[in-house]
Amino acid sequence: MNWMQVEAYLRDDDRCVLPLGSIEQHGYLSLAVDQTLAERIATEAAEPLGIPVFPAMPYGLAPYFAAYPGSMTLRVDTYVRVIRDLLDGLRRSGFRRVLIVNGHGGNQPAAALAVEYAMDHPEMRVRFHNWWAAPRTMAAVQGVDQIGTHASWMENFPWTRLANADALAGAKAPVDMDMLKLLPPDGVRAYLGDGNCGGAYAYPDDAMLRIWEIGVAETRALLDGPWDA
């Protein structure tokens, strides 16, 4: 869309989607897994409704993976300021209902900001949606395998794989997540090794696409509303 198309859209609707991602190690998968999944699921959910989806904010909060080359992270205060600035821009444009589709668990400070922002700007409705953890989507994940974590099968979709980096066969024993949170970046890398936090490396595409379809539908339902009590 160009600016004139956005202006015309806003005459009849005030909804939009802002995806949030992260650029960080995902084992044998792309560094951009979280960005890719958030933007793609937002686009597939919003397109039939004609709702615009902004490009995903690629960088998030991932200090624990700093020892893995290519992993990027912002400081919490920087990140919150950036998200606030983006919401300010949407509000100035005329958007009043914003669905934040988050693809990275570490971005939770943005969830608190979404609530605060709506309190500061009563005309705004800001929803924060961890798409992979939503009830129906998580139930579908659990129906395939109850062990699924960062960089494991549950993030291994056709569009997050790399043509020149095949995932391993089999599964990895779950790591101690409480221990992981205590370690510095070098310790995290030494403990995790390839980056998979536990579970199978891959499942067949038919199982993954069933999960994906549920995630898209669940995200679309939030856009449909209701947006007011």
C-alpha positions as CSV (number, residue, x, y, z in Angstrom):
1,M,0.0,0.0,0.0
2,N,1.0,3.6,-0.5
3,W,0.0,6.4,1.8
4,M,-3.0,7.4,-0.3
5,Q,-4.4,3.8,-0.1
6,V,-3.9,3.8,3.7
7,E,-5.7,7.2,4.0
8,A,-8.6,5.8,1.9
9,Y,-8.7,2.6,4.0
10,L,-8.9,4.6,7.2
11,R,-12.1,6.3,6.1
12,D,-14.0,3.0,6.7
13,D,-11.8,0.9,9.1
14,D,-9.3,1.6,11.8
15,R,-7.8,-1.8,12.4
16,C,-4.2,-2.8,11.6
17,V,-1.7,-5.5,12.6
18,L,1.8,-4.9,14.0
19,P,3.9,-8.1,14.1
20,L,6.9,-8.5,16.4
21,G,9.8,-10.8,15.9
22,S,13.3,-11.5,16.9
23,I,16.6,-12.3,15.2
24,E,18.2,-15.0,17.2
25,Q,19.6,-18.5,17.0
26,H,17.0,-21.2,16.2
27,G,19.3,-24.2,15.9
28,Y,19.3,-25.4,12.3
29,L,16.5,-23.1,11.4
30,S,16.7,-19.5,10.2
31,L,17.8,-16.7,12.6
32,A,14.6,-14.9,11.4
33,V,12.1,-17.6,12.5
34,D,10.2,-15.4,14.9
35,Q,10.0,-12.5,12.5
36,T,9.0,-14.8,9.6
37,L,6.2,-16.6,11.6
38,A,4.7,-13.4,13.1
39,E,4.5,-11.6,9.9
40,R,3.3,-14.5,7.8
41,I,0.6,-15.6,10.3
42,A,-0.6,-12.0,10.6
43,T,-0.8,-11.6,6.8
44,E,-2.7,-14.8,6.3
45,A,-5.1,-13.9,9.1
46,A,-5.7,-10.3,8.0
47,E,-5.7,-10.6,4.2
48,P,-9.3,-11.9,3.8
49,L,-10.5,-9.1,6.0
50,G,-8.7,-6.4,4.0
51,I,-6.8,-5.3,7.1
52,P,-3.3,-3.9,6.6
53,V,-0.3,-5.7,8.2
54,F,2.8,-3.6,8.8
55,P,6.3,-5.2,8.3
56,A,7.4,-7.1,11.3
57,M,9.6,-5.4,13.9
58,P,12.6,-7.8,13.4
59,Y,14.6,-7.2,16.5
60,G,13.5,-8.1,20.0
61,L,14.8,-9.1,23.4
62,A,17.2,-12.1,23.3
63,P,20.2,-11.3,25.5
64,Y,20.6,-15.0,26.5
65,F,21.5,-15.9,23.0
66,A,24.2,-13.2,22.5
67,A,27.0,-15.8,22.3
68,Y,25.4,-17.3,19.1
69,P,26.7,-15.4,16.0
70,G,24.0,-13.5,14.2
71,S,21.7,-13.3,17.3
72,M,20.6,-9.7,17.9
73,T,19.0,-8.1,21.0
74,L,17.9,-4.7,22.2
75,R,17.9,-3.5,25.7
76,V,14.5,-3.6,27.4
77,D,14.2,0.2,27.8
78,T,15.2,0.7,24.1
79,Y,12.7,-1.9,23.0
80,V,9.8,-0.5,24.9
81,R,10.6,3.0,23.6
82,V,10.6,1.7,20.0
83,I,7.3,-0.1,20.4
84,R,5.7,3.0,22.0
85,D,7.0,5.1,19.1
86,L,5.5,2.7,16.6
87,L,2.1,2.8,18.4
88,D,2.3,6.6,18.4
89,G,2.8,6.5,14.6
90,L,-0.2,4.3,14.2
91,R,-2.3,6.5,16.3
92,R,-1.2,9.7,14.4
93,S,-2.2,8.0,11.2
94,G,-5.7,7.3,12.4
95,F,-5.5,3.6,13.5
96,R,-7.5,2.9,16.6
97,R,-7.6,-0.9,16.9
98,V,-4.1,-2.5,16.8
99,L,-3.4,-6.2,17.0
100,I,0.2,-6.9,18.0
101,V,1.0,-10.4,16.8
102,N,4.1,-11.5,18.7
103,G,6.4,-14.2,17.6
104,H,9.0,-14.3,20.4
105,G,8.4,-15.1,24.1
106,G,11.1,-12.7,25.2
107,N,9.1,-9.7,23.9
108,Q,6.7,-9.8,26.9
109,P,7.5,-6.2,28.0
110,A,5.6,-5.2,24.9
111,A,2.5,-6.9,26.3
112,A,2.7,-4.7,29.5
113,L,3.2,-1.7,27.3
114,A,0.1,-2.5,25.2
115,V,-2.0,-2.3,28.3
116,E,-0.4,0.9,29.5
117,Y,-0.7,2.5,26.1
118,A,-4.4,1.9,26.0
119,M,-4.8,3.3,29.5
120,D,-2.9,6.5,28.4
121,H,-4.9,6.8,25.2
122,P,-8.6,5.8,25.8
123,E,-9.4,6.0,22.2
124,M,-7.0,3.2,21.4
125,R,-7.6,-0.6,21.6
126,V,-4.3,-2.5,21.6
127,R,-4.3,-6.3,21.8
128,F,-1.2,-8.4,22.3
129,H,-1.3,-11.9,20.9
130,N,1.3,-14.6,21.4
131,W,0.1,-16.5,18.4
132,W,1.8,-19.8,19.2
133,A,0.6,-19.8,22.8
134,A,-3.1,-19.0,22.1
135,P,-5.4,-21.7,23.5
136,R,-6.5,-23.5,20.3
137,T,-3.1,-23.3,18.7
138,M,-1.3,-24.6,21.8
139,A,-3.9,-27.4,22.0
140,A,-3.0,-28.4,18.5
141,V,0.7,-28.3,19.3
142,Q,0.1,-30.5,22.4
143,G,-1.8,-32.9,20.2
144,V,1.2,-33.5,18.1
145,D,3.8,-33.7,20.9
146,Q,3.7,-32.4,24.4
147,I,7.5,-31.7,24.3
148,G,8.1,-28.7,22.0
149,T,10.4,-25.8,22.8
150,H,12.6,-23.1,21.3
151,A,14.2,-24.2,18.0
152,S,12.5,-27.6,18.1
153,W,9.9,-29.1,15.7
154,M,7.2,-26.6,16.7
155,E,9.1,-23.8,14.9
156,N,10.1,-26.0,12.0
157,F,7.8,-25.0,9.2
158,P,8.5,-25.1,5.5
159,W,9.1,-21.3,5.5
160,T,11.6,-21.3,8.5
161,R,13.9,-24.0,7.1
162,L,17.1,-23.3,5.2
163,A,17.8,-25.1,2.0
164,N,21.5,-25.7,2.9
165,A,21.0,-26.7,6.6
166,D,18.9,-29.8,7.3
167,A,17.7,-30.3,10.9
168,L,18.8,-33.4,12.7
169,A,16.7,-36.5,12.9
170,G,15.3,-37.7,16.3
171,A,14.8,-35.6,19.4
172,K,16.7,-33.9,22.1
173,A,16.0,-34.2,25.8
174,P,14.4,-31.1,27.3
175,V,16.8,-28.8,29.1
176,D,16.3,-27.3,32.5
177,M,14.8,-23.9,31.6
178,D,15.1,-22.6,35.2
179,M,18.8,-23.3,35.0
180,L,19.1,-21.7,31.6
181,K,17.7,-18.4,32.9
182,L,20.6,-18.2,35.4
183,L,23.4,-18.6,32.9
184,P,25.3,-15.9,31.1
185,P,25.4,-16.0,27.3
186,D,28.5,-18.2,27.0
187,G,27.0,-20.5,29.6
188,V,23.7,-20.7,27.6
189,R,25.6,-21.7,24.5
190,A,27.7,-24.3,26.3
191,Y,24.6,-25.8,27.9
192,L,22.3,-25.8,24.8
193,G,24.8,-26.7,22.2
194,D,23.0,-26.5,18.8
195,G,20.2,-24.3,20.3
196,N,17.3,-26.7,20.5
197,C,15.8,-26.5,24.0
198,G,14.3,-29.9,23.8
199,G,12.0,-32.1,21.7
200,A,12.0,-33.5,18.2
201,Y,13.7,-31.6,15.5
202,A,11.0,-32.0,12.9
203,Y,7.5,-33.5,12.2
204,P,5.9,-34.1,8.9
205,D,4.5,-31.1,7.0
206,D,0.9,-32.2,7.2
207,A,1.0,-32.0,11.0
208,M,2.7,-28.6,10.9
209,L,0.2,-27.2,8.4
210,R,-2.7,-28.3,10.6
211,I,-1.2,-26.3,13.5
212,W,-0.6,-23.4,11.2
213,E,-4.2,-23.3,9.9
214,I,-5.5,-23.2,13.5
215,G,-3.1,-20.4,14.3
216,V,-4.2,-18.3,11.4
217,A,-7.9,-18.8,12.3
218,E,-7.4,-18.0,15.9
219,T,-5.5,-14.8,15.0
220,R,-8.2,-13.8,12.5
221,A,-10.9,-14.3,15.1
222,L,-9.2,-11.6,17.3
223,L,-9.2,-9.2,14.3
224,D,-12.9,-9.9,13.8
225,G,-13.6,-8.8,17.4
226,P,-15.4,-7.8,19.4
227,W,-13.0,-5.0,20.4
228,D,-15.2,-3.5,23.2
229,A,-16.8,-5.1,26.1
